Amino acid sequence: MKYIEIGKIVGTHGIKGEVKILPDTDFRSERFKKNNQLYLQFQDRMMPIIIDSHREFKNIELVAFNQIKDINEVQKYVGCLVYVDRDSLGDLPENEFYYDDLIGMKAITVQGEQIGIVEELIDVPQGVILTIRKADGKTAMVPFVDEFIKAVRYEEKTIVIAPIEGLL
């Protein structure tokens, strides 16, 4: 089973067992929907949880799970990362991607020259930035926009980039 991180428990809310989750997913209402199964990384193992309730409050997800109704029972989970099973995710429309699928792909130029390996995707107000570890150990940051990203080839695990002078 492959897990994808979708958030982190950053605190508790109230006294009835709700936790505050700082989300790291674009599909918040879908991920935290009642009766969904997610996973907490707790004490070096993945612990399955079932969502009892969910509501959004000031860009934080307030979630109750596993029929826990007491703040004292959820305090131990503060700081835990929350994951979803990759196999439970649906297919995305054309030209949309799960970040986790892009990490580890080779980045090449449209001429076929190797640039490096995608290490991370960073959300910024202007969009998404690919962080690429180049062969010389340096990092290149490329905006994930049509002007630069010409193709994502899943079968080849390759992203084709059309760089401009100074980008790489």
C-alpha positions in Angstrom: 0.0 0.0 0.0 1.3 3.5 -0.9 0.3 6.4 1.3 0.1 10.0 0.3 0.3 12.7 3.0 -2.8 15.0 3.0 -2.3 16.9 6.3 -1.0 17.2 9.8 -2.8 17.3 13.1 -1.8 20.6 14.6 -4.0 20.7 17.7 -7.3 19.8 19.4 -10.6 21.7 19.2 -13.0 21.8 22.1 -13.4 19.0 24.6 -15.3 16.5 22.5 -12.5 14.8 20.6 -12.1 17.0 17.5 -8.7 17.6 16.1 -7.4 20.5 13.9 -5.8 19.3 10.7 -3.7 21.6 8.6 -4.5 20.2 5.1 -2.1 19.5 2.3 -4.6 18.5 -0.4 -6.7 20.1 -3.0 -9.7 17.8 -2.3 -10.4 18.7 1.3 -14.2 17.9 1.4 -13.6 14.7 -0.5 -10.7 13.5 1.7 -12.3 14.3 5.0 -15.8 13.1 4.1 -17.7 11.2 6.8 -16.9 7.4 6.8 -13.8 7.8 4.8 -10.8 5.8 5.9 -7.5 7.7 6.4 -4.3 6.8 8.2 -2.3 8.4 10.9 1.4 7.9 11.3 1.5 7.1 15.0 4.3 5.5 16.9 6.1 4.4 13.8 3.1 2.6 12.3 0.2 3.5 10.1 -3.0 3.6 12.1 -6.3 3.4 10.2 -9.0 6.0 11.2 -12.6 6.4 10.1 -13.9 10.0 9.8 -17.0 10.6 12.0 -17.4 14.3 11.2 -15.7 17.1 9.4 -16.1 20.9 9.0 -13.8 23.6 7.8 -12.9 26.6 10.0 -10.4 29.3 9.0 -8.5 27.2 6.6 -8.2 24.3 9.1 -10.1 21.1 9.0 -11.9 20.1 12.2 -12.2 16.4 12.2 -13.6 13.7 14.7 -12.6 10.1 14.1 -12.9 6.6 15.5 -15.9 7.5 17.7 -13.5 9.3 20.1 -15.5 11.8 22.1 -12.9 13.1 24.6 -10.1 15.6 24.2 -7.8 13.5 26.4 -8.0 10.6 24.0 -6.9 12.7 20.9 -4.1 14.8 22.4 -1.6 12.0 21.8 -2.2 12.4 18.0 -1.2 16.1 17.9 1.8 16.3 15.5 0.8 13.2 13.6 0.7 13.2 9.8 -2.5 12.2 8.0 -2.4 10.0 4.9 -4.7 8.6 2.3 -4.2 5.2 0.5 -3.1 6.0 -3.1 -5.2 3.2 -4.5 -8.4 4.9 -3.1 -7.8 8.0 -5.1 -9.7 8.5 -8.3 -8.3 9.4 -11.7 -7.8 13.1 -12.5 -8.9 14.9 -15.6 -6.4 15.2 -18.4 -3.4 17.5 -17.6 -4.0 17.4 -13.9 -1.6 15.4 -11.6 -1.1 14.2 -8.1 2.1 15.8 -6.8 3.2 12.5 -5.4 3.2 11.0 -8.9 5.6 13.7 -10.2 8.1 13.4 -7.5 11.0 11.2 -8.6 10.4 11.8 -12.3 13.3 12.7 -14.6 13.3 16.2 -16.0 14.6 16.6 -19.5 14.7 19.5 -22.0 12.7 19.3 -25.2 16.1 18.5 -26.9 16.3 15.4 -24.7 19.1 16.7 -22.4 18.9 15.5 -18.8 18.2 18.2 -16.2 17.7 16.2 -13.0 15.1 14.6 -10.8 12.0 16.2 -9.5 12.3 16.4 -5.7 9.4 18.5 -4.6 6.5 20.6 -5.7 5.9 23.9 -3.9 2.6 25.8 -3.8 3.1 29.5 -4.1 0.4 32.2 -4.7 1.3 32.3 -8.4 1.0 28.6 -8.9 3.2 25.5 -8.5 7.0 25.3 -8.6 8.9 22.1 -9.5 12.1 21.7 -7.5 14.6 19.7 -9.5 17.9 18.3 -8.1 20.4 18.7 -10.9 23.3 16.3 -11.6 25.8 18.8 -10.1 23.8 18.9 -6.9 22.3 22.3 -7.4 18.6 22.9 -7.4 16.5 24.3 -10.2 13.1 25.8 -9.7 10.7 25.7 -12.6 7.2 27.0 -12.7 4.7 24.3 -13.5 3.0 26.2 -16.3 2.4 25.4 -20.0 5.1 27.8 -21.1 7.8 25.6 -19.5 6.2 22.2 -19.0 5.7 20.7 -22.5 4.8 17.1 -21.5 4.4 14.7 -18.6 5.1 11.2 -19.7 3.9 8.8 -17.1 5.1 5.7 -18.9 8.6 7.0 -19.2 8.5 8.8 -15.8 9.7 11.9 -17.5 8.8 15.6 -17.5 9.8 17.6 -20.7 10.7 21.2 -20.0 11.3 24.0 -22.5 13.7 26.2 -20.5 14.5 29.9 -21.2 17.9 31.4 -20.6 18.7 31.6 -16.9 15.9 29.2 -15.8 18.2 26.3 -15.1 
